Amino acid sequence: MPQFIKPFLLFALLGISFSDYFIPNIKDIDQRDRILVTAKSNPSTPQDLSQSSSQKLSILDTSATKSEYQRLMQSLGDRQFSSIPIDEVLQIVSTKFIGATYREGLLDRGATEKLFVSLTEFDCVLFVETVLAFSRNLHSPNPTYENFVQNVEAVRYANGKLDGYCSRLHYFSEWIRDNEKRNIVKDVTDELGGLPLNKTLNFMSSNWRKYSRLKNSEANYQCILAMEKKIELEMQSEQLRYIPTAKIKSIYPLLKAGDIIAVATDIKGLDTTHTGFVYPTSNGIGFIHASPSGKVKVAPDLQRYVERVDRAIGIMVVRPK
């Protein structure tokens, strides 16, 4: 069977009964999904520079997406989600998106960095950010569409604020670190027995010709260089860690629904290539993700899935708070 190469470059994501919500339709179970990851160009986009708050636009300030938000809220009924553990909320929310369309390059459309939000199509990181933002919104005292959109911005950008292309958390390990500083998530890889991941993260600057916003903007390129140097300094005192692929099953009893999984890679200069959530099923620990095979789906066994990801060496585990 032909295998189509798909990239995951990280710039380019409620009843409460497990039996009611945690077992998807069998046709959506990802039985034989295989991921091959490599670098390729993103869709061409004009030069992008930093922008002020007044210039910041959300593609989701449209009636279509707001209507989809309202439809999803109605489908959840009148439950008081603020009193439900966040792991259960994450599981319920992620289930709502099973079957949604996988699409690349969604964050790199247009001439400037905009707060793109979608509830119908995702790449792997956008799926994680959307589910996390939607769940945090439900957990808040007064969930609203506006609060949901603000939550998307909070998890996607450095210090929670959109300020141009370089403010996006392009490397997922930096996404983890920044969100951990703001008490949104906790990296639990170390306490699960993670091993050091000795890498220098410079994939973007080394492959700048593949990124139109770097190729077309010297300012963006210099900003990415500075960001990579900052990450290198941070890693001197806070080393990246990962769980080797062969050890994933051994930590199944310690994983929780909604834990964020990032697939670590041996690709030079890159930390991770794919993301999704732990998804407990009646048969064990599955993995729900926006799959390059075309839609959001569930792989029935997390370790088996990671074993089939090209260049994968293990996982990082991050727990939403």
ABEGO torsion letter per residue (X at the ends): XBBBBBBBAGAXXXXABAAAAABBBAAABBAABBBBBBBBBBBBBBBBBBBBAAABBBAABBAAAAAAAAAAAAAAEABBAAABBAAAAAAAAAAAABGBBBBBGAAABEABBBBBBBAABBBAAAAAAAAAAAAAAAABABBBAAAAAAAAAAAABBGGBBBEAAABBABAAAAAAAAAAAGABBBAAAAAGBBBBBBBBAAAAAAAAABAAAAABAAAAAAAAAAAAAAAAAAAABBBBBBBAAAAAAAAAABBBGBBBBBBBABBGBABABBBBBBBBAAEBBBBBBBAAGBBBBBABAAAAAAABBGBAEBBBBBBX
